[in-house]
Amino acid sequence: MFSLTPQERQVVLFLVSVALLGIGTNFLLRTNLKVGSLVAVCQDIGKINLNTADDDALMSVTGIGTKLTQRIIEYRMSHGGFRDMEELKNIKGINGNKYEKIKDSLCIK
């Protein structure tokens, strides 16, 4: 019926494998909250933690310079850390546009 080359068979097998992995992950997310927590943690991998980052780490985020880094650290120290990402908007120099640009590079743990 179908005459597929070995390379085409590999592609089909790969696509089926990815689909099954997605279905399995979706099932686990719906049935087990612990896996959902793990996914939330994995989404933060590679992001800068606002409550523990040093000067260099904060300045590695595009849009955060020396002055903004100093303000973030001062805010963190005076308020006992960040509890919500929206608190960034309380810092002078972080308006709606700046917040939208940097929020995906940061996390709070």
C-alpha positions in Angstrom: 0.0 0.0 0.0 2.7 2.5 1.1 6.2 2.2 0.0 8.3 4.4 2.3 12.0 4.7 2.3 13.9 3.9 5.5 14.4 7.6 6.1 10.7 8.3 5.7 9.9 5.4 8.1 12.2 7.0 10.7 10.4 10.3 10.4 7.0 8.6 10.8 8.3 6.7 13.8 9.7 9.9 15.4 6.4 11.8 14.9 4.4 8.9 16.4 6.8 8.8 19.4 6.5 12.6 20.0 2.7 12.3 19.8 2.6 9.5 22.3 4.9 11.3 24.6 2.7 14.4 24.5 -0.4 12.3 25.2 1.3 10.6 28.1 2.5 13.9 29.6 -1.0 15.4 29.2 -2.5 12.4 31.0 0.0 12.6 33.9 -0.6 16.3 34.2 -4.3 15.8 34.5 -4.1 12.9 37.0 -1.2 13.7 39.2 -0.5 17.1 40.8 3.0 16.2 41.7 3.9 16.0 38.0 2.3 19.4 37.5 4.6 20.8 40.2 7.6 19.3 38.5 6.6 20.9 35.2 6.2 24.3 37.0 9.8 23.9 38.3 11.1 22.9 34.9 9.6 26.0 33.4 11.8 28.1 35.7 15.0 26.5 34.6 17.3 29.0 33.0 15.6 32.0 34.6 17.1 34.4 37.1 15.7 34.1 40.6 14.9 37.6 41.8 15.4 36.7 45.5 18.9 35.2 45.2 20.5 36.7 42.1 23.7 38.8 42.4 24.6 41.9 40.4 26.1 40.0 37.5 23.1 37.6 37.1 20.6 40.4 37.1 22.6 42.4 34.6 22.8 39.4 32.3 19.1 40.0 31.6 18.5 42.1 28.5 17.0 45.4 29.6 18.5 45.4 33.2 21.5 47.7 33.7 23.6 48.8 36.6 21.1 51.2 38.1 18.1 48.9 37.7 20.1 46.0 39.3 20.9 48.2 42.3 17.2 49.2 42.7 16.1 45.6 42.4 18.5 44.5 45.1 17.6 47.5 47.4 13.9 46.7 47.0 14.6 43.0 47.7 16.5 43.8 50.9 14.0 46.4 52.2 10.9 44.3 51.5 12.3 40.9 52.6 12.3 39.5 49.0 9.9 39.4 46.2 6.6 37.4 46.6 5.1 38.2 43.3 6.5 39.2 39.9 4.2 42.2 39.8 6.2 43.8 42.6 8.8 44.6 39.9 6.5 47.4 38.8 7.1 49.1 42.2 10.7 49.7 41.2 11.6 53.1 39.6 12.4 52.5 35.9 10.3 49.4 35.5 7.1 50.4 33.7 4.6 48.2 31.8 6.8 47.9 28.7 10.0 47.2 30.6 8.2 44.7 32.8 6.9 42.8 29.8 10.4 42.6 28.3 12.1 41.2 31.4 9.5 39.2 33.2 10.1 36.0 31.1 13.8 35.9 32.1 13.0 36.1 35.8 11.4 33.9 38.4 10.7 33.9 42.1 11.4 30.9 44.3 
